[in-house]
Amino acid sequence: MRLQNLLLLIASYFFYGWWSYKFLCLLALSTFLDYCYGFWVASPNRRKSKIFLWLSIINNLGILGIFKYYNFFATQFQSGFGLLGIHIDPVLLHVALPIGISFYTFHGMSYVFDIYRNKQKPISSFIDYSVFVSFFPLLVAGPIERANHLLPQVQVKRTFSYTQAIEGCRLIIWGMFKKVVIADNLAGYVNDIFGGYQDRNGFTLIIGAIAFSFQIYGDFSGYSDIAIGTAKLFGFELLSNFRFPYFSRDIAEFWRRWHISLSSWFRDYLYIPLGGSKDGKIKAVRNTFIIFLVSGFWHGASWNFIAWGAIHACGFLPLLLMNRNRKFVTDVVAAGRKFPSLRETGQMLLTFTFVTFAWVFFRAADMMTAVGYLSHMVGDIIRHPGQFTHLPGSYKVFRFIIPLLIGDWWFRHNERKLNFSNPVVETIIAWILIFFIVFSFQQESTFIYFQF
């Protein structure tokens, strides 16, 4: 087991250093600090324990803040003082954002939080803890793991499982298909439409927004599938990150199915400590706005990401106020049926429309671009309603969207079991997917969530 973990740690640091060896020291420092804080926070003296918990929070958020948010706050202070007639020239950092910094920082924070809450004991092996933080499949874009879920798997000897490996290969192939065939091909249309939205008609802009909805889904859920599948090859079971979110029937269900590891992280370590919904509706509304705004800011140091979070908070609040936010918790849409009812179809379309509207703020370079995109789209539709009688060239995006929807609908009951009852059919489909992956592969391709 020790040799397994040592090899995994070396592989993970090599994997991270291949992108930039300069930030290996930052990863090692962050890991070492939280490893030490784990012992100090475990002190039976609760006052001492709380002090070290806050020091850990300050250190983690400090590292994250310097690299990810310093320039944002510096420029905002410059603009604020400028309104008062005071000119300042802040010193800005000209350094690339360390890849995956938000993910491995949250890994370390969850470990320390769980020790403070007596849900986890500090571990003596620094190598084991380092593997938990830097395990290469999840290092750069998650899922965001919990110590009490992944560490027990790190601390035992793992043996090869044929069944687990086959499941992993299925996930890797499907994830690669979503990324390389779906997301990367949609990216060309999305970049073209968003880059020149002023010259497009409203119909095209609607299609552009829909295309980005599926691009980011194919891109990020594809990475998660690859990460989970790769981890299975090494004997690990990672947390699920996506459960077919575009089949959600309201915004609350969407957030139980989209980026699950982050949503549950904010719920457990921010929403509940703030009081959750136990202290009445007013505090529940406040706490809901806080987690959505923080979630938006976590994604990027820009006002358009904050607006994206605020839009989702506004969509979630009516459900919270009417006590309908937990209506769809465990069931799957059209469970036991081949097709959804008209009611379910309407609910899914309404939810998808809302989510797609919000994605415009996420995709746009800044707040002004997002507002300009939506304004031009609505204005052009009002001025030229007849445009919907003619399909623009961008309708070709649906060649990539429809296969993704069909695949997701077929497997919607279990995101881990991507298998068919007939092994011959499964083999044929696997080779078809591999064929499309190979011939769609592009030299310049990256994952959207690497920037976070």
Buried (B, 14 or more C-beta within 10 A) or exposed (E): EEEBBBEBBEBBBEBBEEBEEEBBEBBBEBBBBBBBBBEBBBBEEEEEBEBBBEBBBEBBBEBBBEBBBBBBEBEBEBEEEEEEEEEEEEEEEEEEBBBBBBBBBBBBBBBBBBBBEEEBEBBEBEBBBBBBBBBBBBBBBBBBBBBEBBBEBBBEEBEEEEEBBBBBBBBBBBBBBBBBBBBBBBBEBBBBBBEEBEEBBBBBBBBBBBBBBBBBBBBBBBBBBBBBBBBBBBBBBBBBBBBBBBBBBBBBBBBBBBBBBBBBBBBBBBBEEBEBBEEEEEBBBEBBBBBBBBBBBBBBBBBBBBBBBBBBBBBBBEBBEEEEBEEBEEEEBBEEEEEBEEEBBEBBEEBBBBBBBBBBBBBBEEBEBBBBBBEBBEEBBEEEEEBEEEEBEBEEBBEBBEBBBEBBBEBBEEBBEBEBEEEEEBEEBBEEBEEBBEEBEEEEEEBBBBEB
